[in-house]
Structure formats: structure tokens, C-alpha cells
Amino acid sequence: METRLTEFSYGYCVTEEFANGMGAGLKAAPYFPSLYVEGKAGGGFDVLIGSALFLQFKLCHELTRGTALECKKGLLPPTFYRFWLHRKDQSDQHKMLMELEQAGNQVYYIAPAFADVDALNRYYVTKQVLANSALFSPLDIGPLPNNKRHRVSFRRGDSTAYFMSEPRKLRARSRPEVVSKAMDHPTVSAWNDVREWLRGVSEKLESIIQERHGRKWQDAVEWSASQQYDEGPLERTAYLARTYFGAELFLAAKPKQQG
């Protein structure tokens, strides 16, 4: 039996648990029917929408021995978990995520404090995948200092983690904190307002992509325009986030109070 955890399986479980939480939660962009079904002219939403949130799923290695550098430096005792960032000379992804966060969006790496399918199954059944995951802000991590491989190391349930290889403390976020912060932003409930807001988000994504990809991006834009395909702002934003930033778009939402 295959026991290797995959980003797809982990991401699916994270998405489902975020979407099905009670009260305020996060809705995955491709599965937000209220924007279409209830957001048409003359209608309205049964939810209030907060800010956009971008998550990049990371898988972890599980460290169980005291020979790891984190143990030798007295930072983390076993068992702890670590995930790796893309090297600076091989990808602009981390820098692009930082720029997206600097523009006022919530952006996080999310990583599991487990490393195999058996653990995922246990937490999925008990709806504890998010309780056993940690979220990290790209801006907290900061610019990568060189072209070497860098990682984030953390223990399950701890609020303090470490950026390596030169150790620096990081703050690990949790689901309640992230959702609460997302709902602190001004909410919108009119369909036209949502569309305009999402267009603004996608335009910021496009400006970051343009800076990094230059002529190739412009060629892609011109080709898309020639096809005369008018995609909605939700699909556009989700597509750009996934394709160029390696991140999934979520929308913070909570039920409207009736009465």
C-alpha cells in the first residue's frame, strides 16, 4: 500500500475542513456557488465575505532523532517537522508570495505536523487535519538570504518555529487566528462589489506576474484577449494564484445573521 503523503491529498483534506467548519470559515474559490447562484441581480448572499486568503501547501519530513541541526543547537527536540522552500536561484515563488502579502492579502504556507497517509487518515476522520497543521507568513520568513536551500522547522502545537539554516524564530499560526483575521476585513454582500473587489485582487496578481515574466506574460495576455473568452473574476484570480504563485485562493465567509 502506498503510504507517501502527497500535496494533492493533503490539500484536499485542508480545503474540505476549512470549508465545512462551523461559523466563519474559508471557501475554496472553485467551489463557491453563492457567488453565482445567489449573487445574481435581484439576489443576495447568505454569507458575508471577508478578505482573500492564499495558501500554499507544503509537505514535511518527520525528524525523530537528536542528530538534526535543530536538536544540536537546542532549538527543537524530536519529534519535529520541517519543510523546504524553493531555492532563490531556481524560483521567484517565495518573493512573489511576499509581494502578494505586502499588497494587503493574507498569504501563508500551510504544512502538516505529520508525514504519512495513515496519520492523514486518522486526522481526516476526526476533523483534526488543521489542528495538526501550522501556517507561516512569507513576510515573517522574509527574503531568502542566498541561493542555498532553506527550511522551516516546527513542532506540533507550538506557536514558535524556526527558519533555518541560520536559526531565526518564526510565528506559527493556527486556523482560528487566520480565519478570525480574514473576517476582520470589511465584508461585502453585493454581487457587483464582490466582482470589483476580485478584479482588484487579480490585477495585483497580474502586476506581480508582469514584473517577473515580462514579454512571455504579455504574449499570454494578448493571446487570451484574442480568444474573446470572458472568464469571471473569481476564476481568473484562482487561476493566476495557482499557476504563477503555486497557491490556492480561498475566500473568508461567514453566515449572515438573520433578522
Secondary structure as the mmCIF struct_conf table of DSSP 4:
data_model
#
loop_
_struct_conf.conf_type_id
_struct_conf.id
_struct_conf.beg_label_comp_id
_struct_conf.beg_label_asym_id
_struct_conf.beg_label_seq_id
_struct_conf.end_label_comp_id
_struct_conf.end_label_asym_id
_struct_conf.end_label_seq_id
STRN STRN1 ARG A 4 ARG A 4
HELX_RH_AL_P HELX_RH_AL_P1 GLU A 7 ALA A 19
TURN_TY1_P TURN_TY1_P1 ASN A 20 ASN A 20
BEND BEND1 GLY A 21 ALA A 24
STRN STRN2 GLY A 25 ALA A 28
HELX_RH_3T_P HELX_RH_3T_P1 ALA A 29 TYR A 31
TURN_TY1_P TURN_TY1_P2 PRO A 33 PRO A 33
HELX_RH_AL_P HELX_RH_AL_P2 SER A 34 VAL A 37
TURN_TY1_P TURN_TY1_P3 GLU A 38 GLU A 38
BEND BEND2 GLY A 39 LYS A 40
TURN_TY1_P TURN_TY1_P4 ALA A 41 GLY A 42
BEND BEND3 ASP A 46 ASP A 46
STRN STRN3 VAL A 47 PHE A 57
STRN STRN4 HIS A 61 LEU A 63
BEND BEND4 ARG A 65 ARG A 65
TURN_TY1_P TURN_TY1_P5 GLY A 66 THR A 67
BEND BEND5 ALA A 68 ALA A 68
HELX_RH_AL_P HELX_RH_AL_P3 LEU A 69 LYS A 72
TURN_TY1_P TURN_TY1_P6 LYS A 73 GLY A 74
BEND BEND6 LEU A 75 LEU A 75
HELX_LH_PP_P HELX_LH_PP_P1 PRO A 77 PRO A 77
BEND BEND7 PRO A 78 THR A 79
STRN STRN5 PHE A 80 TRP A 84
HELX_LH_PP_P HELX_LH_PP_P2 LEU A 85 ARG A 87
TURN_TY1_P TURN_TY1_P7 LYS A 88 GLN A 90
HELX_RH_AL_P HELX_RH_AL_P4 GLN A 93 GLN A 102
TURN_TY1_P TURN_TY1_P8 ALA A 103 GLY A 104
STRN STRN6 GLN A 106 PRO A 112
BEND BEND8 ALA A 113 ALA A 113
STRN STRN7 ASP A 116 ASP A 116
HELX_RH_AL_P HELX_RH_AL_P5 VAL A 117 VAL A 125
TURN_TY1_P TURN_TY1_P9 THR A 126 LYS A 127
TURN_TY1_P TURN_TY1_P10 VAL A 129 VAL A 129
HELX_RH_3T_P HELX_RH_3T_P2 LEU A 130 ASN A 132
STRN STRN8 SER A 133 PHE A 136
HELX_RH_AL_P HELX_RH_AL_P6 PRO A 138 ILE A 141
BEND BEND9 PRO A 143 PRO A 143
BEND BEND10 ASN A 146 LYS A 148
STRN STRN9 ARG A 151 PHE A 154
TURN_TY1_P TURN_TY1_P11 ARG A 156 GLY A 157
BEND BEND11 SER A 159 SER A 159
STRN STRN10 THR A 160 MET A 164
TURN_TY1_P TURN_TY1_P12 SER A 165 PRO A 167
STRN STRN11 ARG A 168 ARG A 171
HELX_LH_PP_P HELX_LH_PP_P3 ALA A 172 ALA A 172
STRN STRN12 ARG A 173 ARG A 173
HELX_RH_AL_P HELX_RH_AL_P7 ARG A 175 ASP A 184
BEND BEND12 HIS A 185 HIS A 185
HELX_LH_PP_P HELX_LH_PP_P4 PRO A 186 THR A 187
STRN STRN13 VAL A 188 VAL A 188
BEND BEND13 ALA A 190 ALA A 190
HELX_RH_AL_P HELX_RH_AL_P8 TRP A 191 SER A 226
TURN_TY1_P TURN_TY1_P13 GLN A 227 GLN A 228
HELX_RH_AL_P HELX_RH_AL_P9 PRO A 233 PHE A 245
STRN STRN14 GLU A 248 PRO A 255
HELX_LH_PP_P HELX_LH_PP_P5 LYS A 256 GLN A 258
#
